[in-house]
Amino acid sequence: MNFPRSLHLFCRVVDNYGDIGICWRLARQLQHEHAIAVTLWVDDLRSFQRLCPAVVNDVDTQHVAGVEVRHWRDQQGTFAVDEVADIVIEFFGVDLPPGYIEAMAKRMPRPVWINLEGLSAEEWVEGCHTLPSPHPRLPLTKHFFFPGFTARTGGLLHEAALEDECARFQSDPAAVATFFSGLGVPAAEAASFKVSLFCYPHAPVSALFDTWRGGDARIACLVPEGVAAEAVSAFLGAGAIAGAAMTRGALTVRVLPFVTQPDYDRLLWACDLNFVRGEDSWVRAQWAGVPFVWHIYPQDNALHHVKLRAFLQRYADQARSPGSLSLLWNGVTHGSAEAWPAQWHAFGADMAEMTRRAVTWRQKMRENGDLAGNLLRFARAVRSAAEKSDV
């Protein structure tokens, strides 16, 4: 079966960089590793350009790294049947253009239509993974596809060569030193305990900084420009612009320039601890094989706390320091000023065990297969079943 030859991926940018970050990684992998003609429809080219400088703003159609990129405006017109791809993916329940859906229904054979959902460790995900949803009016069926942490989900997004690239980089001190130098990080900071910080604005960054500056160990906190700008500016006593840095007590905070996806991966690989947020950086931190703390995207009625606990139950015993600090960092638990140093001390004492856990977890996730490959296998199964039913 010569299927699929083409794939359209529709993305609306909601969470600044997370949505387009995931979709861009997936689009590149499908094109590079599976030789599929991929078209990425995206509504916010400016955010996309921050991750991939080759992207040009306000252009309707362009080709970037082998992927066709279409500026997704409010396309309300009709689409020709031959404009529809073999596989159509809507990321996180976005609404496709009505004319495109009409063309999907007229295309023969009809495309495999997938709603790629967000990542969650909750148990209900396994029961909903690959469930069909018939269109109420047209002869089309959409299937829900869930990333996840078990073999009964779609797995995690990662490229075939990712772990080898990570291992080569982490085992090459000269490459790591050159990387940090290119970011403007002095050798003395690069030699200290390095923490990358990527979080939402409401994170208790000031409490964390106060804990670190009063500690005994030298810590270099590397913050991409634009992240936690208010707390970082308060620590610096100046604007949080790329290149700005300040040392207070044991803590040095340095603002890094906003980097491309490949360099952000290297930052995660090179640091001793990574604070990450949302979904894309969270997944990449897991592949780095380095301890991390996740800042989950906030939801109404504290639903994100349920999702956080579900992940911690899979990843680490909540009674141990990784879970305890994560709960404090995400506002699930609240502590006094004295609680932060105690939590950080416990976290640091468990660092060696957390590193071993990170490596073991990475191997366990690898056994579930990669999201792109699992998605294509499912799409082929759906197409095969449809062909048999038409006989």
N, C-alpha and C positions, 0 to 999 in steps of 0.2 A: 504494500500500500504506500503510494507516494503522497503521504499526508503527514503533517501539513506542509504546504509550501508558503503560506502567507498567514500573518497574524496581526490583528489590530488591538492595541492596548490603549484604553481611554483613562486619563488621569486628570482629576481636578486637584489643585494644590490647596489644601486646607491647613495643614500643620507646617507651614513655612517650607521645610526642606524634606521632611520625612516621606511624604507621599510621592513626590517626584524622585526622591532618592531611591526608594524601593523600585518604582516603575522603570527608572533608567537602568538600574543594575539588571533587572529582569530582561528588559528589552535587549541590552547588550549581550547578555548571556545567550538568549535565544538565537540571536543572529550569529554570534561568533562561534558558539559550540554546536549549534544544531542547524546552521545554514538556512534559517527561515527568514523570509522577507518580512521584516517587522516594521510596522508603522506605529509610532507613538503619538497619540493625540494628547496635548497638554494645554491647559488654559493659561498658565502663568510662565511665560518664557523668561521673565526676569529672575525669578527664583531658580529656575532651571539653569540659567547662565552662571549663577554663583557656584553651582556644583560642577558645571561643565563649561568653561570659558569659550569653547568653540561654538556654542549656541549663539545665534544672532537674534536680537529682539525684533518684534514686530514684522516677522517674515512668515508668510502663510505656510510655505513648505521649504524644508531644507534637509540636507542629509548630513548626519553627524555620526562618525564612527560606524558607518555601515547601516545606520538606522534612519529611516525616513521620519522626520519630525514634522507634525502638522500642528499649526496653532489652532487650538480648539476654541473658536469664538462661539457665538450663538447661531450655529448652523441650523436653520429651520427649513431649508429647501429640500428638494428630493435628491436621492442618491441613485445612481445606476446600479444594477445588480452586480456588474463586474467590478464595482468599487468595494464590495464586501469581501472580507478575508475568510480563509478557511476556519480560523479560530478568532473569536471576538471576546476580549476580556474587558470587563468593566471593573475598575479598581474600587473596592470599598463601596459598592452600591451606587455609583454615579449613574445618572440618567442619560442614556444614549440619545442622540438626536432622533426624533420621531421618524424622520425620513430614512434614516439608516436602518432602523428596526423594520420598517416596511420593506426595504430592499432585502434585508436578511430573510424575510418570509418568502420572498419571490425567488431567491437563489436556490438552485438545485445543483449538487446536494446542498442542503442548508448548513450554515456554519455551526460549529460547536460553540455555544454561548456560555461563558463562564463569568460568574461574579467572584472575583478574588477578594476574600475577606481579610480583616486585620488579624494579627497574631494574638493568640490568647492561650494560656495554659489551663483554662477551665475545662472540666470534664465533659460538659455538654457539647464541646466542639467536635469530639469524635462522633457523636450521634448525628450531627448536622453536616459533616463533611461529605461532599459529593451529592447531597440531596437535590432532586430535581424540582423545578418550579415552572409548570406550564404557563405560557402566556394566556391571559384571559380571553384574548380575541384572535390571535394569530397562531398558525401552526408552528410554534417555536417553543422550545424548552430551555430554560436557563438552569445551570447547575451551580451550586455553591461550593467553593473550593477554599478550604481553610488551611493556612500554614499551621504548624504546630510542633509539638515536642515528642510525639509518639508515632509509631508505625501506622496508626489508624488516622493520621492526618497527612497533610501535604508536605510536612517537613519544613526545613528552613532554607532560605535563599543563600546559595553560595556557589561560586564558580569552581570548576574542576581543579584548577591549579592553585586555589587560594591558600590551602594549608602549606603546600610546598613553598610558595612565595613568602609566606609568613615565616616559616622555619629558616629559610635562607637569610632573610633580613635580620631576624633576631639573633642568628649565630654569627653575624658579621659586624663586629664592633666598629669597623671603619665606616661601613654604610650607615649605621645608626648615628655615628658622630657627624657624618656629612649631612645627614638629614636634619639633625637638630641645628647645626650651624646654618643651614639654609633657611631655617625659620627664625634665626636671630637669637637662638638660645645659647648663652655662653657655656663653655666647657664645664665650669664649676657647677652650674645648675644641672647640666646634663648628667653629671656624676652623682647628683643627690637623688633622693627618693622623688620620683616624678609622677605627678597626678594630672591627667587630663580632665577638664571639667566642661561638660555639656549638659545643660539643664534648662528647665523652664524658669521664667522670671520669678515665680513665687517660691522657689527653693530656698531653704534657710541657709543661704551661702554665708552670711555674716557670722552665724554661730559656728559654722565649720571653720571659717578663717580664724576666728578667735581661738578655737581649740588648737589649731595647727601652730599659730604664732606663739602660743604659750607652751608648746611642747619642747622636748629635748632634741628630737631628730630634725635635721634640715629637710625641708620639703619645698619642691618647686612645683607650683600649681600653674598649669598651662591652659589658658582660656582662649578659645577662638573669639575673635572680635564680634561684638554684638550679643554675646552670651552673658547673662547675669550682669548687665551693664551697670545697673545702679549699685549693687553690692561691690562690684569690682572697682568702680570709680571711687566709692567711699574708702576702700582700702588703699587705693593708689593716691588719693588726694588730688586726682587729676582725671582727665577724660580717659575712658577705656578704649584707646585707639591702638591699633597694631604697633607693636614695638614698645609700648609703655610697660614699665616694670617698677616694682617697689618691694623692698625687703623690710619686714617688721618682725622682730623676734626671730623665730626659727623658720618663718614662712616667707618665701618669695612668690609673688604673683606676677605672671608675665602674660600680656595679651598677644596672641598669635594672629597673623593674618588669616582670613578665612581661606581654607584650603580646598582643593578638589577632592573628590571621593578617593582616588588612589592614595593621596597624601594623608587623608584622614585615617585610612586603614593603617598606614605606617605609623601614625601618631599613636593609635591604639596598641600596635605591636610593640612600640618602643617605650611606652610608659609602664610603671610598676602597678598602677591602679587607674582605672577609668570610671569616671562618672558619666553615664550616658542617659539619653532620654528617648521617649517615644518608642518607635519600632526599628527604624533602620540602623541607628547607631547601637541600639541594644543588641540586635542580632550580630552586627559586626564585632562587638565586644566579646560575644560568646565565642566567635571563631578565633579571636586573638589568643585565647588560652591564658588570659591574664585576669586577676580578680577585678570585679566591677561592681558598681552600685547603680541601680536603675531608678531613674525618675520617670514615673509613669504619667501619661497624659491625663489631666484631671477630667472627671465626668460628674454630671449631676448626681445627687444623692450618694456621693462617695462610692459609686460603682467601681471606680478604679482601685479602691482599696481591696475589693473582692478579687480583682484580677491580679493585683500584686501578691496577695496571700497565696493565690493558686499557683503562681510561679514559684514563690519561695518554698512552698510545700514540695514541689518537684525538684528544685535546685538545691535547697539547703534547709537544714533543720532550723526552724524559726527560733529555737532556744539558743542557737549559737550566734556569734557576733555578726555574720553577714546579714542574717535576717533581721536582727535587732536594729542595726544601723539603718538598714533599708526602710524599716517601718518608721523610724524617727525622721529620716530624710524626707519621706513622703507624707508626713503629718498623720500617719495612722496612730502613732503614739506621740505623746508630748512630754518633754522633759525640761527641767530647769537648766540654768547655765552650767550647773555642775554635771548634768547628765551627759552632755556632749563629750567632755574629756574622758569620762568613764567608758562610754560606748566606743570612742576612738581607740582607747587603750586596749580594750578587748578585741577590737577589730584587728589592730596591729599585731597582737599576740597570736592571732589565728592566721596570719598572712601566708605562712608556708603551707598550711593545710588548705587554704583557699586556692592557692596556686595549683596544688595537686587536684583539687576538685574541678577547677576550671579546665584542666587538660582532660580529665576523665569525662567530664560533661561534653566536651567537644567531640570526643570519640563516640560517645553514645549518640549524639545528634547526627554524626556522620552516617551511622548505621541506618538511619531512617531515610536515606537518600536525599537528593536536593530538590528544592521546590520546583525548579524549571523542568527537570527530568520527570518528576512525578506528575506534574501538570500535563505534560505532553503524552505520557502513557495513558492518563485518564482520558484525554481528548481522543486519542486513537481508539480506545475502548468504546467510547460513546459513538464515534463515527462507524465503527465496525458493527455495533448493535443496530444502528439505524439502517445500515445497508442490508443487514439480514432481515429486518422487519419489512423492507421494501420488496424483498424477493417474493 
